Amino acid sequence: MRSSTAIASLAFLLILGMPCGANHAFAQQAATADQRIYEVTTRDGVRYYGYLQVETPERVVIRTPGGAIIELARADIASMVEAEGTLVGQDFRRADPNPTRLFFGPTGRSLKKGEAYFGVYEVIMPFVQVGLTDRLSIGGGTPLFLGEGNHPFWVTPKFQVYRSPRTSISVGAMHFLNVDGVTLGIAYAAGTFGSADNAVTLGVGRAYYNNDDDDAGSTVALVGGERRLSRRLKLITENYVLTGGAVLSAGIRLLGESLSADIGLIAPFDTSDFIAFPIVNFVWKF
């Protein structure tokens, strides 16, 4: 009970401690069809964010969040796309390029069709995930360095069963292959509740293990959370309740346009002896 309470407190602190005004600021970002924010990049590398006012074959006029009107000749524009992100006051925050995962575990969100990411867990475990549809994705990974014998790898199918502006629920699995005489993995369901920048993820999974002599399983619960602090920084926590104990983790995510980096600590919950291990993950979305 004590470990469960500690885990829940860590995760919900991320959003319960947010002032009501901040919640309102993020809630108001759900743009209607005529209030979409566009990212316009000129041929000399200048980038503007704003609402489209006029578009003709010769020119484009946008209105910035601050109210300024910018007129650009079509010949000077390198690209114009609908921006993915949120508007906080007059500050546009680009979307987290890695929204479908916390540090290691999944959120309820899904990749869109054609999206993919390549990442590395703890420097030595590369992985990839590809969106086959807007709800279904598949991926896998393998450790870079192992001793003699078979080289195991894992596959990670994921399917989103429900999606609304503030709720996403998915089911999936992480199944290991090419492990000598052993079948192991975890099947899970995960739900994420909140905005793209501030949310809680709750999940439950069944870890399974069997070989010729043994057949065992264990239920695992996940309580995680994320809170955006600035354009380039997000807090992350990912915590597990296991049979006989718990695992806690917390840290930060550094946000780029396509690249994110996670830095944190992960530790078994043990009041008698504290041992923490570093988290260093990188993900590139393309």
C-alpha positions in Angstrom: 0.0 0.0 0.0 2.8 2.4 0.9 4.5 1.9 -2.5 1.3 2.3 -4.4 0.6 5.6 -2.6 4.1 6.9 -3.4 3.8 6.1 -7.0 0.4 7.7 -7.4 1.6 10.8 -5.6 4.5 11.2 -8.0 2.4 10.9 -11.1 -0.6 13.0 -10.2 1.6 15.7 -8.7 2.5 16.6 -12.3 -1.0 17.8 -13.1 -2.7 18.3 -9.8 -0.1 20.9 -8.9 -0.8 22.9 -12.0 -2.7 26.2 -11.5 -6.2 26.4 -13.0 -5.1 29.1 -15.3 -2.5 26.8 -16.9 -5.1 24.1 -17.4 -7.3 26.6 -19.2 -4.4 27.8 -21.3 -3.8 24.3 -22.6 -7.5 23.4 -22.9 -8.0 26.3 -25.2 -5.6 25.0 -27.8 -8.1 22.7 -29.5 -8.3 24.7 -32.7 -11.4 24.7 -34.9 -11.2 24.2 -38.6 -10.8 28.0 -39.4 -8.3 28.6 -36.5 -5.5 26.2 -37.6 -2.0 27.4 -37.0 0.3 27.1 -40.0 4.1 26.9 -40.1 5.5 28.9 -43.0 9.2 28.7 -43.8 10.8 31.1 -46.3 13.6 30.2 -48.7 16.1 32.0 -46.6 15.2 30.0 -43.5 12.9 32.3 -41.6 10.0 30.5 -39.9 6.6 32.0 -39.1 3.6 30.6 -37.2 0.2 32.1 -37.7 -3.4 31.9 -38.9 -4.0 31.8 -42.6 -5.8 35.0 -43.8 -5.2 35.1 -47.5 -3.8 32.5 -49.9 -3.5 33.1 -53.7 -1.1 31.9 -56.3 1.0 35.0 -55.9 0.9 35.7 -52.1 0.2 34.3 -48.6 -1.0 36.5 -45.7 -0.9 35.1 -42.1 -1.8 36.6 -38.7 0.6 35.8 -35.9 -0.7 34.9 -32.4 0.4 38.4 -31.3 -1.8 39.9 -34.0 0.9 41.0 -36.5 0.0 40.7 -40.2 2.7 39.1 -42.4 2.5 39.1 -46.2 4.8 36.9 -48.1 5.3 36.4 -51.9 4.6 32.8 -52.9 8.0 32.7 -54.7 9.7 33.3 -51.3 8.0 30.5 -49.5 9.8 27.1 -49.2 7.0 25.3 -47.4 3.7 25.9 -45.6 2.2 23.1 -43.5 -0.3 22.9 -40.7 1.7 23.1 -37.5 1.6 20.3 -34.9 1.8 21.7 -31.4 0.0 24.0 -28.9 -0.3 27.7 -28.5 0.4 29.1 -25.0 -0.3 32.8 -25.0 1.8 34.0 -27.9 4.3 31.2 -27.7 3.9 28.3 -30.1 5.2 25.0 -28.7 6.0 22.3 -31.2 4.5 18.9 -30.4 6.6 16.3 -28.5 8.1 14.1 -31.3 7.8 11.1 -29.0 4.3 11.1 -27.6 3.6 7.4 -27.8 6.0 6.4 -25.0 7.1 7.6 -21.6 10.7 6.5 -20.8 10.2 2.8 -21.7 6.5 2.0 -21.4 3.7 3.0 -23.8 1.1 5.8 -23.6 -2.3 5.3 -25.0 -1.4 7.5 -28.0 -0.6 6.0 -31.5 1.5 6.9 -34.5 -0.2 8.1 -37.6 -0.1 6.1 -40.8 3.4 6.6 -42.4 5.0 8.0 -39.2 7.9 6.1 -37.7 10.6 6.6 -35.1 14.0 5.1 -34.4 15.4 5.2 -30.9 18.0 3.8 -28.5 17.3 2.7 -24.9 20.2 3.2 -22.6 22.6 3.7 -25.5 22.8 -0.1 -26.3 19.2 -1.1 -27.2 18.0 0.2 -30.5 14.4 0.0 -31.6 12.0 1.1 -34.3 8.2 1.6 -34.6 6.2 2.2 -37.8 2.6 3.4 -38.1 0.8 1.1 -40.5 -2.6 2.9 -40.0 -3.6 5.8 -37.8 -4.3 3.2 -35.1 -2.0 0.2 -35.7 1.8 0.2 -35.5 4.4 -2.5 -35.3 8.1 -2.4 -34.3 10.9 -4.2 -32.6 14.4 -4.0 -31.3 17.4 -5.9 -30.0 20.4 -5.4 -27.7 23.6 -4.4 -29.4 26.0 -6.4 -27.2 25.4 -9.9 -25.7 27.5 -12.9 -24.9 27.7 -16.1 -26.8 24.5 -18.0 -27.9 21.3 -16.7 -29.5 20.8 -13.0 -30.1 17.3 -12.2 -28.8 15.0 -9.5 -30.2 11.6 -8.2 -29.4 8.5 -7.2 -31.4 6.0 -4.5 -30.3 2.6 -4.6 -32.0 0.2 -1.8 -30.7 -3.4 -1.0 -31.6 -5.4 2.1 -30.4 -8.9 1.1 -29.5 -10.2 4.5 -28.5 -9.3 8.1 -29.2 -10.8 11.5 -28.2 -9.3 14.9 -27.8 -8.3 14.2 -24.2 -8.3 10.4 -23.9 -6.4 7.7 -25.8 -6.5 3.9 -25.0 -4.3 1.3 -26.6 -3.5 -2.4 -26.3 -0.3 -4.1 -27.3 2.5 -6.4 -26.4 6.3 -6.6 -26.1 7.2 -10.2 -27.1 10.7 -11.6 -27.1 11.9 -14.0 -29.7 15.0 -16.2 -30.2 15.5 -16.7 -26.5 16.8 -20.2 -25.7 13.9 -22.5 -24.9 12.0 -19.6 -23.3 8.8 -17.7 -24.2 8.5 -14.3 -22.4 7.0 -10.9 -22.8 4.3 -8.7 -21.6 0.8 -7.9 -22.9 -0.8 -4.6 -21.8 -3.5 -2.0 -22.0 -2.7 1.7 -21.5 -4.8 4.8 -21.3 -3.6 8.4 -21.4 -5.8 11.2 -20.1 -5.1 14.9 -20.6 -3.6 17.1 -23.3 -0.5 16.4 -25.4 1.6 18.4 -23.0 0.1 17.5 -19.6 -1.3 14.0 -19.0 -1.5 10.9 -16.8 -1.0 7.4 -18.2 -2.5 4.4 -16.4 -1.8 0.9 -17.5 -2.0 -2.8 -16.6 -0.1 -5.7 -18.1 0.5 -9.4 -17.8 4.1 -10.5 -17.9 4.5 -14.1 -19.0 7.4 -16.5 -18.8 7.5 -20.2 -19.6 9.9 -22.9 -20.7 9.9 -26.7 -20.6 10.0 -26.8 -16.8 8.2 -23.7 -15.6 5.2 -21.5 -16.5 4.8 -18.3 -14.6 3.1 -14.9 -14.9 2.8 -11.7 -13.0 0.5 -8.7 -13.2 2.1 -5.3 -13.6 0.5 -1.8 -13.0 1.8 1.4 -14.6 1.2 4.9 -13.3 3.0 7.6 -15.3 2.7 11.3 -16.1 4.1 14.1 -18.2 4.1 17.9 -17.8 5.4 20.4 -20.3 7.5 23.1 -18.7 8.6 25.1 -21.8 9.1 24.9 -25.5 12.1 22.5 -25.1 11.5 20.8 -21.8 9.0 18.2 -20.3 8.9 16.4 -17.0 8.4 12.6 -17.2 7.6 10.0 -14.5 7.1 6.3 -15.1 6.3 3.9 -12.2 5.4 0.3 -11.8 3.8 -1.8 -9.1 5.0 -5.4 -9.4 4.4 -8.5 -7.4 6.3 -7.9 -4.2 7.5 -4.4 -4.9 7.6 -1.3 -7.1 9.9 0.6 -9.5 10.0 4.4 -9.6 11.5 6.7 -12.2 11.5 10.4 -13.0 13.4 12.8 -15.2 13.2 15.2 -18.1 12.6 15.1 -21.9 14.5 17.5 -24.1 12.4 18.3 -27.1 13.7 19.1 -30.6 11.8 19.3 -33.9 12.2 15.5 -34.7 14.6 14.4 -31.9 14.0 13.9 -28.2 16.3 12.9 -25.4 15.3 11.5 -22.1 17.5 11.8 -19.0 16.4 10.5 -15.6 16.8 8.0 -12.8 15.1 4.7 -12.2 15.1 2.8 -8.9 13.4 0.0 -7.1 11.3 1.2 -4.2 13.0 0.0 -1.1 13.0 2.0 2.1 16.0 0.1 3.5 18.4 0.6 0.6 18.2 3.1 -2.2 19.9 2.3 -5.5 19.2 4.3 -8.6 20.3 3.7 -12.2 20.5 6.3 -15.0 18.1 6.6 -17.9 19.5 7.8 -21.2 17.2 7.4 -24.2 17.1 9.0 -27.7 14.3 8.9 -30.2 14.2 10.3 -33.7 10.8 10.6 -35.4 10.5 10.7 -39.2 
